[in-house]
Amino acid sequence: MSKNTDTRRDEIYRLILAEGSVRVNELAARMEVTTETIRKDLNAMEERGLIVKTHGGAEILNSYYQLPLDVKLNEHAYEKQLIAKAALSYIRDNSIIFLDPGSTTLYLSKYLRLKKGLTVVTNSLAIAEIISETQHDLIIAGGKLQKRGKSTIGTFATHIIDTIVFDTCFLGCDGFLNGPTTFSHEELEVKQHVLKRSETSILLCDSSKYQKHSTFTFAQCQEFDVMITDAISEKDAAVVKGIANIIVAE
């Protein structure tokens, strides 16, 4: 019996992530569907920016590739919600906070109705839309639009950031390599400016990120006061050594 479309495509993507590349005929046999169905699956996945098709198959995009925000939101969603709920306790009423354009910070923004009198600064269009429907003050660090991540970047964004002192900033990452990393050089610049302007810096990171890395290291671990995660092993702890306070959300 064949799998439903969403389940099958999720499994195909996991296979491509694990093996690097796959063949259409092998996938058809494994999923118990026709090769034409597999080709439609691969077409849909390529349109979403998940994979790149090759002659007779598909492969994972270069690891130095920024996933669209809507794709990130669907990855490890339960863990990210746990982290977001735990992060809420680090936000004081009537404080100024910065939320970067990560998927976990987007979940956090949905909980901010539980707080009072915040000024929320962000370069995320998605987060700005959520905050615009609350009673909190919103400052958008406007700049050039990075469409894939739905965020603003560049000197206009960093200029606004440099005029504000944040009580707390919440940043995400795409992995670690001698510190937390990001796929985007422009995002690196924004994150570094935010860190310099923040009294307390908090890294939000689900456990899938420990053994991954992306193109640019934007900070050293010791620059963060707190990291909130969903789980951490002894091996993983070595990756984030230098962060004094590691909170495991349960």
C-alpha positions in Angstrom: 0.0 0.0 0.0 1.4 3.4 -0.9 1.9 6.2 1.6 0.0 9.4 1.4 1.7 12.2 -0.4 2.9 14.3 2.6 4.2 11.3 4.5 6.0 10.0 1.4 7.6 13.3 0.6 8.8 13.7 4.2 10.3 10.2 4.1 12.0 11.0 0.7 13.5 14.2 2.1 14.8 12.3 5.2 16.4 9.8 2.8 18.1 12.5 0.7 19.4 14.2 3.9 20.8 10.9 5.1 22.3 9.6 1.9 23.0 12.9 0.0 21.4 11.7 -3.2 18.8 9.2 -4.4 17.6 7.6 -7.7 14.1 7.8 -9.0 13.7 4.0 -9.7 15.1 3.1 -6.2 12.7 5.5 -4.5 9.7 4.2 -6.6 10.5 0.6 -5.4 11.0 1.7 -1.8 7.8 3.8 -1.6 5.8 1.3 -3.7 4.7 3.9 -6.2 5.4 4.7 -9.9 8.4 6.5 -11.1 6.1 9.2 -12.4 4.7 9.8 -8.9 8.3 10.1 -7.6 9.2 12.6 -10.2 6.1 14.7 -9.2 7.3 14.5 -5.6 10.8 15.7 -6.5 9.4 18.5 -8.6 7.4 19.7 -5.7 10.3 19.4 -3.3 12.6 21.3 -5.7 10.0 24.1 -6.0 10.1 24.4 -2.2 13.8 24.8 -2.3 14.5 21.5 -0.4 16.4 19.6 -3.1 17.9 19.8 -6.5 16.9 17.3 -9.2 19.6 15.5 -11.1 19.5 13.2 -14.2 17.5 10.2 -12.9 17.4 11.3 -9.3 17.9 14.1 -6.8 20.4 15.3 -4.3 20.5 17.6 -1.3 21.3 21.2 -2.0 24.7 22.4 -1.0 24.9 22.5 2.8 25.6 26.2 2.6 22.0 26.9 1.8 19.4 28.9 3.6 16.1 27.1 4.0 12.9 29.2 3.5 11.3 30.2 6.8 8.1 28.2 6.1 10.3 25.0 5.8 12.2 25.8 9.0 8.9 26.2 10.9 7.9 22.6 10.1 11.2 21.2 11.3 11.3 20.1 15.0 8.2 22.2 15.6 7.4 20.6 19.0 11.0 21.2 20.3 10.9 24.8 19.2 7.7 25.5 21.0 9.1 24.0 24.2 12.2 26.3 23.8 10.0 29.3 23.1 7.8 28.7 26.2 11.0 28.5 28.4 12.4 31.7 26.9 9.3 33.6 27.9 10.5 33.6 31.6 13.5 35.6 30.6 11.4 38.5 29.4 10.6 41.2 31.9 7.5 43.3 31.5 8.2 46.8 30.2 11.5 45.8 28.7 13.1 46.2 25.2 13.8 43.0 23.4 15.2 42.0 20.0 13.9 38.9 18.1 15.9 37.8 15.1 14.2 36.1 12.1 14.5 32.5 13.2 11.7 30.0 13.4 12.1 29.5 17.2 11.9 33.2 17.8 8.8 33.3 15.7 7.2 30.8 18.0 8.3 33.0 20.9 6.7 36.0 19.4 3.3 34.2 19.6 3.6 34.0 23.4 4.4 37.6 24.0 0.7 38.5 24.6 1.4 37.0 28.1 3.7 39.9 28.8 3.0 43.6 29.4 4.5 46.8 28.0 7.2 45.4 25.7 9.0 47.2 23.0 9.8 44.5 20.4 12.5 45.2 17.8 12.9 42.8 14.9 14.1 42.5 11.4 11.7 39.7 10.7 8.6 40.5 8.6 6.7 37.5 10.0 7.4 38.4 13.6 6.5 42.1 12.9 3.1 41.0 11.6 2.4 39.0 14.8 3.6 41.8 17.1 1.5 44.3 15.2 -1.6 42.6 16.4 -0.6 42.9 20.1 -0.5 45.9 22.5 3.3 45.9 22.5 5.3 48.7 20.7 7.0 47.5 17.6 10.1 48.8 15.9 11.1 47.2 12.6 14.8 47.4 11.7 14.0 48.2 8.1 16.5 47.6 5.3 16.8 45.5 2.1 14.4 42.5 2.1 16.0 39.1 2.1 13.1 37.2 0.6 13.9 33.7 1.5 14.2 34.4 5.2 11.6 37.2 5.1 14.0 39.5 6.9 15.6 42.9 6.4 19.3 43.2 6.1 22.0 45.7 5.3 23.2 49.1 6.6 19.7 50.6 7.0 18.8 47.7 9.4 22.0 47.9 11.3 21.8 51.6 11.6 18.5 51.4 13.4 19.8 48.6 15.7 22.8 50.7 16.6 20.5 53.4 18.0 18.9 51.1 20.6 20.0 49.4 23.8 18.2 46.0 24.2 17.5 44.6 27.6 17.5 41.1 26.1 18.1 39.7 22.6 17.0 36.3 21.4 18.9 34.9 18.5 18.8 31.6 16.7 21.4 29.7 14.7 21.7 27.2 11.8 24.5 25.2 13.5 27.9 25.4 15.1 31.5 25.8 14.0 33.7 27.4 16.6 30.5 29.1 17.7 27.0 29.5 16.4 26.7 29.9 12.6 24.3 31.2 10.0 24.0 30.6 6.2 23.7 34.3 5.4 26.5 36.8 5.5 24.0 39.7 5.8 22.3 38.0 8.8 25.7 37.6 10.4 26.2 41.3 10.3 22.8 42.0 11.8 23.3 39.5 14.6 26.7 40.9 15.5 25.3 44.5 15.8 22.5 43.2 18.0 24.9 41.4 20.3 26.9 44.5 20.9 23.8 46.4 21.9 22.3 43.8 24.3 22.5 43.7 28.0 21.5 40.0 28.1 22.0 37.7 25.1 20.1 34.4 24.8 20.6 31.7 22.1 17.6 29.6 21.2 18.8 26.3 19.7 17.0 23.0 19.2 19.2 19.8 19.6 19.2 19.1 15.8 21.7 22.0 15.4 24.6 20.7 17.4 26.2 18.5 14.8 25.4 20.8 11.9 27.2 23.9 10.6 26.6 26.6 8.1 28.8 29.1 6.3 29.4 31.9 8.8 30.3 32.0 12.5 28.6 35.1 13.9 29.7 34.9 17.5 31.7 33.0 20.1 29.7 30.9 22.6 30.9 33.0 25.6 29.1 36.0 24.1 25.8 34.4 25.2 24.6 34.6 28.8 22.1 31.8 28.3 21.2 29.1 25.8 17.8 27.4 25.8 17.5 24.0 24.1 15.3 20.9 24.2 18.1 18.4 25.0 21.8 18.2 25.3 24.2 15.3 25.5 27.7 15.2 26.9 29.1 15.3 23.4 26.8 18.2 22.4 27.9 20.1 25.6 31.4 20.3 24.2 30.1 22.1 21.1 28.6 24.9 23.1 31.3 25.1 25.8 31.6 28.7 27.0 27.9 29.4 27.5 27.6 29.7 31.2 24.0 28.9 31.6 22.3 26.2 29.6 18.6 25.6 30.1 16.9 22.4 28.9 13.2 23.1 28.2 10.9 20.3 29.3 
